[in-house]
Amino acid sequence: MKLLHFHIILILFVTLPFFSVVQATSFKIVNRCRHTIWPGILTGADRTILNPTGFTLKPGQSRTLKAPVFWSGRLWARTYCTPDPSGKLTCLTADCGSGKIECEGRGAEPPATLAEFTLNGDQGLDFYDVSLVDGYNLPMLVIPRDGTGGGCSSTGCLVDINRACPTALRVKGGGRSGVVACKSACEAYGDPRFCCSEGYSTPETCPPTEFSQYFKHVCPRSYSYAYDDKTSTFTCTGADYIIIFCPLPYTSEKLLEARKEKADLPLVNKTMMHIGHHRL
């Protein structure tokens, strides 16, 4: 018994320093849109769930959540949500289909702008990106704060793509005037070439298309299609993250072109890794 007790103490002595340096990560989710949004959260398979899985943010409001240490998942914002006569909540964009404010393990219905994270992954790094692979509904900015290594660069899509969305990809509805979201070519056409599926399921057989290149031109730091790894995934260690919807100064593509401005963010460290857009 004494020998067993000694081994337990030794194991704790060896492993405790590792656990002491792995800190819980916070996500501060901010709504700078002019309308209410309903953020949703989906946790990856076999990971501790980050709660709540959905909530309401009025314009100017924010909410900070603590993520489990090795959390992996995605965050997004639903828009134009209203209850039907039975009380079931439905959203015009990025609805998760739960019928409630909380998404309860359901993901966003495309099109949706997604922030994706894998915390404390390979070599203790967080891997994160903003993805337009499933289309776009809102501008988004992800800012790491107080990181200690790995690049720790901001990423996102600052442009209101809805106003300049290609005609074939536009989403309208709910009696609202104008475009409320912009589909991916995969969703719009269902073509394996655009979906990187069937005979086009490798980087070699699924190069960028004219549609993914459009998204990449407008938002060069965001994922534009399934194999857009090298310029779209970023790393950091020990950081907390601010996730801003409708970040300032976000604007329309037309206005940016008129001002001869760029919509991208500063150049970043290129230590990157694909975290799997469709594996959550």
Secondary structure, 3 states (H helix, E strand, C coil): CHHHHHHHHHHHHHHHHHHHHCCCEEEEEEECCCCCEEEEEEECCCCCCCCCCECCECCCCEEEEEECCCCEEEEEEEEEEEECCCCCEEEEECCCCCCCCCCCCCCCCCCCCEEEEECCCHHHCEEEEEECCCCECCCEEEEEECCCECECCCEEECEEHHHHCCHHHEECCCCCCCCCEECCHHHHHCCHHHHCCHHHCCCCCCCCCHHHHHHHHHCCCCECCCCCCCCCCEEEECCEEEEEECCCCCEEHHHHHHHCCCCCCCCCCCCCCCCCCCCC
